[in-house]
Amino acid sequence: MRRYLPRADGPALSLKTCMFTNTPDGHFIVDTLPGTTAVTVVSACSGHGFKFASVMGEIAADLALDAGTDHDIEMFRIDRFEEGSA
């Protein structure tokens, strides 16, 4: 801090652990809420999704506006965690 932000160099006021979540299979959730296309669900799994922000935004907009997308998002469906889904 002293070198790059000298005015910010001082005692720490608080420290927190960085917490993030992942799905059980480590992949994103990108889908509409089951039973309605009025709700778009996008979980890009914390920092891991950062590098995919542009395409995630495009897909989210497609789903929100058109209830579908030209991108293959089958592996990201929200219902993949339900019993018997494959």
Protein Blocks (a to p, Z undefined) as FASTA:
>chain_A
ZZmmmmlgccdfbdcdddddddfkopacddddehiakbccddehijllmmmmmmmmmmmm
mmmmnopafbdcklmpfklmpghiZZ
